[in-house]
Amino acid sequence: MLVTAAQLAGSDNVKRNVESMAEMSAQAAQAGSDMIVFPEAVMFDFTQPGDVIAETAREYADYFEHSLKEIAQRNQIAIVAGMYGKAEGNLSTNTVIVIDASGAQIARYDKLHNYDAFNFCESSKHRLVELQPEFAELSLFTIKGIRFGVINCYDLRFPEMARALIDKGADMLVVSSGWVAGPLKESQWTTLLKARALENTCFVVASCQPAPGSAGLSMVVDPLGIPIAAVPECAGLATALVSMTRQNQVREILPCVSQRRYAVVQNHHSPLAVAQRGDARHE
């Protein structure tokens, strides 16, 4: 299966962003790709104030989803892309949607870990998603017989989420990101991508917005943590072959996923989750 990681900045013009996504999707399809992964928040500039993002989500979320369905069907390519779900008040959801090659939406994931770090406060813009029984908050989808788990940007820093997706049945991982630029942030991005691939012995297809606002370096990483296709800092496409045959070969010689002796459990008592619930028992 051929996959493409697209590196594209989300501007403050939703329709222009959709046009750029259409062009990149057509290029990927012409190259034979079965799936293209776009960055987090490619729908609209994530540096905008929360109330502006919320209003944009209310006005354009349906248009954005409908446009991607048309693009996917026209080019016969599956699309993974970051957007904003319709807001409750001034807090939207930071969402990744998946459209298959027929134009049907087959998955939707609302970000679990808000980026409240490095002097950025995503919780002022996006509401935190509640955990559900049986890890139902996690999102998986199947393309060409391969099951992918969805990770959104800051989620990448939490290895237990990637492992929970693998435990839930994901074969490989897709990462949609706007990884904010900063000192050594590019190194952290690539290190974490390779670590998630290596510790789970799986392919990782990772898309990021370009420099200067974000890290760039969109890539496809193989199950031994080796990048096999990448884009540098500018806009562009990275296309590579992912294969269950290759992945199974790696897992035969490096069976660490099946050898582990600890399990992942949900944490309902993190300070941020408790604060947003208003749960007095844990104050």
C-alpha positions as CSV (number, residue, x, y, z in Angstrom):
1,M,0.0,0.0,0.0
2,L,1.3,3.4,-1.0
3,V,0.9,6.2,1.6
4,T,1.6,9.9,1.4
5,A,2.4,12.4,4.2
6,A,1.4,15.9,3.1
7,Q,3.2,19.0,4.5
8,L,0.9,22.0,4.2
9,A,0.3,25.1,6.4
10,G,-3.3,25.9,7.4
11,S,-3.8,29.5,6.5
12,D,-6.6,31.8,7.7
13,N,-8.6,31.1,4.5
14,V,-10.5,27.8,4.7
15,K,-11.4,27.7,1.0
16,R,-7.8,28.4,0.0
17,N,-6.6,25.5,2.3
18,V,-9.1,23.2,0.6
19,E,-7.9,24.2,-2.8
20,S,-4.3,23.3,-1.7
21,M,-5.4,20.0,-0.3
22,A,-7.2,19.2,-3.6
23,E,-4.0,19.8,-5.5
24,M,-1.9,17.7,-3.2
25,S,-4.4,14.9,-3.2
26,A,-4.5,14.8,-7.0
27,Q,-0.7,14.7,-7.1
28,A,-0.6,11.8,-4.6
29,A,-3.3,9.9,-6.4
30,Q,-1.4,10.3,-9.7
31,A,1.7,8.8,-8.0
32,G,-0.4,5.8,-7.1
33,S,-0.9,6.6,-3.4
34,D,-3.9,4.9,-1.6
35,M,-4.0,7.4,1.3
36,I,-2.8,10.9,2.0
37,V,-2.4,12.3,5.5
38,F,-2.7,16.0,6.1
39,P,-1.5,17.9,9.2
40,E,-3.4,18.9,12.3
41,A,-5.6,22.0,11.9
42,V,-5.0,22.2,8.2
43,M,-8.5,23.5,7.9
44,F,-7.6,26.9,9.5
45,D,-4.7,28.7,11.2
46,F,-4.4,27.2,14.7
47,T,-2.6,30.4,16.0
48,Q,-5.9,32.4,15.8
49,P,-7.8,33.2,19.0
50,G,-10.1,30.6,20.4
51,D,-13.3,32.6,19.6
52,V,-12.2,33.1,16.0
53,I,-11.5,29.3,15.7
54,A,-14.9,28.5,17.3
55,E,-16.8,30.8,14.9
56,T,-14.8,29.4,11.9
57,A,-15.7,25.9,13.0
58,R,-19.4,26.8,13.2
59,E,-19.3,28.4,9.7
60,Y,-17.0,26.1,7.8
61,A,-16.9,22.6,9.5
62,D,-19.6,21.1,7.2
63,Y,-18.1,22.8,4.1
64,F,-14.7,21.4,4.9
65,E,-15.9,17.8,5.5
66,H,-18.1,17.9,2.3
67,S,-15.2,19.2,0.3
68,L,-12.8,16.5,1.4
69,K,-15.4,13.9,0.6
70,E,-15.6,15.2,-3.0
71,I,-11.8,15.4,-3.3
72,A,-11.4,11.8,-2.0
73,Q,-14.0,10.4,-4.4
74,R,-12.8,12.4,-7.4
75,N,-9.2,11.2,-6.9
76,Q,-10.0,7.7,-5.5
77,I,-7.8,8.3,-2.5
78,A,-8.4,8.1,1.3
79,I,-7.8,11.4,3.2
80,V,-6.8,11.9,6.8
81,A,-7.0,15.6,7.8
82,G,-7.1,17.9,10.9
83,M,-10.0,20.2,11.4
84,Y,-12.1,21.8,14.1
85,G,-15.4,20.3,15.3
86,K,-18.4,22.6,15.9
87,A,-17.9,24.6,19.0
88,E,-19.7,24.6,22.3
89,G,-19.4,28.2,23.3
90,N,-15.8,29.3,22.5
91,L,-14.3,25.8,22.7
92,S,-14.2,23.7,19.6
93,T,-12.8,20.2,19.2
94,N,-9.4,19.6,17.7
95,T,-10.5,16.8,15.3
96,V,-9.0,14.5,12.8
97,I,-11.4,13.0,10.2
98,V,-10.8,10.1,7.8
99,I,-12.5,9.9,4.4
100,D,-12.2,6.7,2.3
101,A,-11.7,6.6,-1.5
102,S,-15.5,6.4,-2.0
103,G,-16.0,9.7,-0.2
104,A,-17.4,8.2,3.0
105,Q,-16.3,9.4,6.4
106,I,-15.0,6.3,8.2
107,A,-13.4,7.7,11.3
108,R,-13.4,10.8,13.5
109,Y,-11.0,11.4,16.4
110,D,-11.2,14.3,18.9
111,K,-7.8,15.1,20.4
112,L,-7.2,13.6,23.9
113,H,-4.2,15.6,25.1
114,N,-4.4,19.4,24.8
115,Y,-1.1,21.1,24.1
116,D,-0.7,23.0,27.4
117,A,3.1,23.2,27.3
118,F,6.0,25.4,26.1
119,N,3.9,28.5,27.0
120,F,1.0,27.4,24.7
121,C,-2.5,26.9,26.2
122,E,-4.6,24.8,23.8
123,S,-7.2,24.3,26.6
124,S,-8.2,27.9,26.1
125,K,-9.3,27.0,22.5
126,H,-10.3,23.4,22.5
127,R,-12.3,21.3,25.0
128,L,-10.8,18.2,26.5
129,V,-12.5,14.9,25.4
130,E,-13.8,12.6,28.1
131,L,-12.4,9.1,28.4
132,Q,-14.9,6.3,27.5
133,P,-15.4,2.7,28.6
134,E,-13.2,0.2,26.7
135,F,-11.0,2.9,25.2
136,A,-13.9,4.0,22.9
137,E,-12.4,7.5,22.7
138,L,-9.6,6.1,20.5
139,S,-10.1,6.0,16.7
140,L,-9.1,3.3,14.2
141,F,-9.9,2.8,10.5
142,T,-9.1,0.3,7.8
143,I,-7.7,1.1,4.3
144,K,-6.7,-1.7,1.9
145,G,-6.9,-4.3,4.7
146,I,-4.6,-2.4,7.0
147,R,-5.9,-1.0,10.3
148,F,-4.6,2.4,11.3
149,G,-4.7,4.2,14.7
150,V,-5.0,8.0,14.8
151,I,-2.7,10.3,16.8
152,N,-3.0,14.1,16.9
153,C,0.2,16.1,17.5
154,Y,0.8,16.4,21.3
155,D,-0.7,12.9,21.7
156,L,2.7,11.7,20.3
157,R,4.4,12.5,23.6
158,F,2.2,9.9,25.4
159,P,3.6,6.4,24.5
160,E,0.7,4.7,26.3
161,M,-1.7,6.1,23.8
162,A,0.1,4.6,20.9
163,R,0.3,1.3,22.7
164,A,-3.4,1.4,23.6
165,L,-4.1,1.9,19.8
166,I,-2.0,-1.2,19.1
167,D,-3.7,-3.1,21.8
168,K,-7.1,-2.1,20.3
169,G,-6.1,-3.6,17.0
170,A,-4.2,-1.0,15.1
171,D,-1.6,-2.4,12.6
172,M,0.0,1.0,11.9
173,L,-0.2,4.6,13.2
174,V,-1.0,7.9,11.4
175,V,0.1,11.2,13.1
176,S,-1.5,14.5,12.1
177,S,0.4,17.4,13.6
178,G,1.1,21.1,13.7
179,W,4.2,20.5,15.9
180,V,5.0,24.1,16.9
181,A,8.6,25.2,16.1
182,G,11.0,26.1,18.9
183,P,14.5,25.2,20.2
184,L,15.2,21.6,19.6
185,K,11.5,20.9,18.8
186,E,12.3,19.4,15.4
187,S,14.7,17.0,17.1
188,Q,12.0,16.0,19.6
189,W,9.4,15.5,16.8
190,T,11.7,13.1,14.8
191,T,12.9,11.3,18.0
192,L,9.3,10.6,19.1
193,L,8.1,9.5,15.7
194,K,11.0,7.0,15.5
195,A,10.4,5.9,19.1
196,R,6.7,5.2,18.5
197,A,7.5,3.2,15.4
198,L,10.3,1.2,17.0
199,E,8.6,0.4,20.4
200,N,5.5,-0.7,18.6
201,T,7.4,-2.3,15.6
202,C,4.9,-0.6,13.2
203,F,4.9,1.8,10.4
204,V,4.1,5.5,11.3
205,V,2.8,7.9,8.7
206,A,3.3,11.4,10.1
207,S,2.2,14.8,8.6
208,C,3.2,18.1,10.0
209,Q,2.7,21.8,9.0
210,P,5.8,23.4,7.5
211,A,8.4,25.9,8.9
212,P,8.6,28.5,10.1
213,G,5.6,28.1,12.3
214,S,5.9,24.3,12.7
215,A,8.6,21.7,12.6
216,G,8.0,20.4,9.1
217,L,9.8,17.1,8.6
218,S,6.7,15.0,7.6
219,M,7.8,11.4,7.1
220,V,7.0,7.8,6.9
221,V,8.9,5.7,9.4
222,D,9.4,1.9,9.1
223,P,8.9,-0.6,12.0
224,L,12.6,-0.4,13.0
225,G,12.4,3.4,13.5
226,I,14.0,4.3,10.1
227,P,12.5,7.2,8.0
228,I,12.0,5.9,4.5
229,A,10.5,9.0,3.0
230,A,10.5,12.6,4.3
231,V,9.8,16.3,3.4
232,P,12.2,18.9,4.8
233,E,10.9,22.3,6.0
234,C,8.8,23.5,3.1
235,A,5.5,22.3,1.7
236,G,5.6,19.0,-0.1
237,L,4.7,15.3,-0.2
238,A,6.5,12.2,1.1
239,T,5.3,8.9,-0.4
240,A,6.4,5.4,0.6
241,L,5.3,1.8,0.5
242,V,4.0,0.3,3.8
243,S,3.6,-3.4,4.0
244,M,2.2,-5.9,6.6
245,T,4.8,-8.4,5.2
246,R,7.7,-6.1,6.1
247,Q,6.1,-5.3,9.5
248,N,5.5,-9.0,10.3
249,Q,9.1,-9.8,9.4
250,V,10.2,-7.2,11.9
251,R,7.9,-8.5,14.6
252,E,9.3,-12.0,14.1
253,I,12.9,-10.9,14.9
254,L,11.9,-8.2,17.4
255,P,8.8,-9.5,19.2
256,C,8.8,-6.9,22.0
257,V,5.0,-6.1,21.6
258,S,4.1,-9.7,22.4
259,Q,6.8,-10.0,25.2
260,R,5.7,-7.0,27.3
261,R,4.5,-7.7,30.9
262,Y,2.6,-4.4,31.7
263,A,-0.7,-3.2,30.4
264,V,-2.1,0.3,29.6
265,V,-4.9,1.6,31.8
266,Q,-6.9,4.8,31.6
267,N,-6.2,7.7,33.9
268,H,-9.5,9.4,34.9
269,H,-7.8,11.5,37.6
270,S,-5.3,13.7,35.8
271,P,-5.5,17.2,37.2
272,L,-6.7,18.8,33.9
273,A,-9.5,16.2,33.4
274,V,-10.6,16.6,37.0
275,A,-10.7,20.4,36.7
276,Q,-12.7,20.3,33.5
277,R,-15.2,17.9,35.0
278,G,-15.5,20.0,38.1
279,D,-15.2,16.8,40.2
280,A,-15.0,18.0,43.8
281,R,-13.9,14.6,45.0
282,H,-10.4,15.2,43.6
283,E,-9.9,18.9,44.3
